[in-house]
Amino acid sequence: MTQPEEYCCADCGSTEVMVEAYCYWDNVTQRFAHYETADDGWDNCSDCGHDRGEFRPITDLKTLAQIAIKQEEAA
């Protein structure tokens, strides 16, 4: 398994970052479903307004445990 990552603000480190993405309406779930992130789209941090995000490794043990549980349930 590779090291899980999170997407965060390159300036303040917050994970409250929105990115431009393409979605479609799913008639079964009655909500928008993610289709694809826009390669040349925008990023925006909800906390500080910075316009660039980056990936960093997840080191929080609780989050890593939650990821492991979800992966085990999916298997």
Helices and strands as residue ranges (DSSP letters): E 5-9, E 17-19, E 21-26, E 31-37, E 43-45, E 53-57, H 61-74
